[in-house]
Amino acid sequence: MPAATATQWLTAAAVSAGLYLPGALLILALDHDLLLPLALARAAAQRARQQLATAARSHQKGLTR
């Protein structure tokens, strides 16, 4: 039986990576809460909006006095 050619090795490596990567990403997604950073960013944005609204109301009250 002859040794495998470089093309055969590259094909085997590509197929192996193609089968391995989706499973690894699935395990990563299931193992870690990937939505946590998004939730933290949304909460920070909400706090910033609330602070701006409070500051705007305070400024408006100062103008009417």
Secondary structure, DSSP 8 states (H G I E B T S, - for coil): -----HHHHHHHHHHHHHHHHHHHHHHHHHHS-TTHHHHHHHHHHHHHHHHHHHHHHHHHHHHH-
